[in-house]
Amino acid sequence: MQLGIALLVEMFETMAWLEAACASLAARRHTQADRDAIQAAHEACVIAQRALDPAAFYRANARWHEAVYATS
């Protein structure tokens, strides 16, 4: 299957909606451990960005998203 522009846009819109819902739930349900995990992943993103290391940023960003999803 080849993705057209319209389908790709719809996929990103759906992903954005789902991530916003997860963030909203995480904001209400988080614990200190959750906040620590999210903060650590964010700090790893900043370090990777400053080092201009896309692979490290990708991994840290994935950890950040997973921490938010787990918290939600």
C-alpha positions in Angstrom: 0.0 0.0 0.0 1.3 3.4 -0.9 0.5 6.3 1.4 -1.0 9.4 -0.2 -0.7 12.9 1.2 -4.3 12.9 2.5 -3.9 9.6 4.3 -0.5 10.7 5.8 -2.1 13.9 7.1 -5.0 11.9 8.6 -2.6 9.6 10.3 -0.6 12.5 11.9 -3.9 14.2 13.0 -5.0 11.0 14.7 -1.6 10.6 16.3 -1.6 14.2 17.6 -5.1 13.7 19.1 -4.1 10.4 20.8 -0.9 11.9 22.2 -2.9 14.9 23.5 -5.3 12.6 25.2 -2.4 10.7 26.8 -0.8 13.9 28.0 -4.1 15.0 29.5 -4.5 11.8 31.4 -0.8 11.8 32.5 -1.2 15.3 33.9 -4.0 14.0 36.2 -2.6 10.6 37.1 1.2 11.1 37.5 3.3 10.2 40.5 6.7 11.5 41.5 8.3 8.5 39.8 6.4 9.3 36.6 7.5 12.9 36.7 11.1 11.8 37.3 11.0 9.4 34.3 9.5 12.1 32.0 12.0 14.7 33.2 15.0 12.3 32.7 13.9 11.5 29.2 13.4 15.2 28.4 16.9 15.9 29.7 18.3 13.1 27.6 16.6 14.8 24.6 18.2 18.1 25.4 21.7 16.5 25.7 21.3 14.7 22.4 20.1 17.8 20.7 23.0 19.8 22.0 25.4 17.1 20.9 23.7 17.1 17.4 23.2 13.3 17.8 20.0 12.4 16.0 20.2 8.7 17.0 20.4 9.5 20.7 17.6 12.1 20.3 15.4 9.5 18.6 16.0 7.0 21.5 15.4 9.7 24.2 12.3 11.0 22.5 10.9 7.4 22.3 11.6 7.1 26.0 9.8 10.4 26.7 6.8 9.3 24.8 6.7 5.9 26.5 7.0 7.5 29.9 4.0 9.8 29.1 2.0 6.8 27.7 2.8 4.7 30.8 1.7 7.5 33.1 -1.6 8.0 31.2 
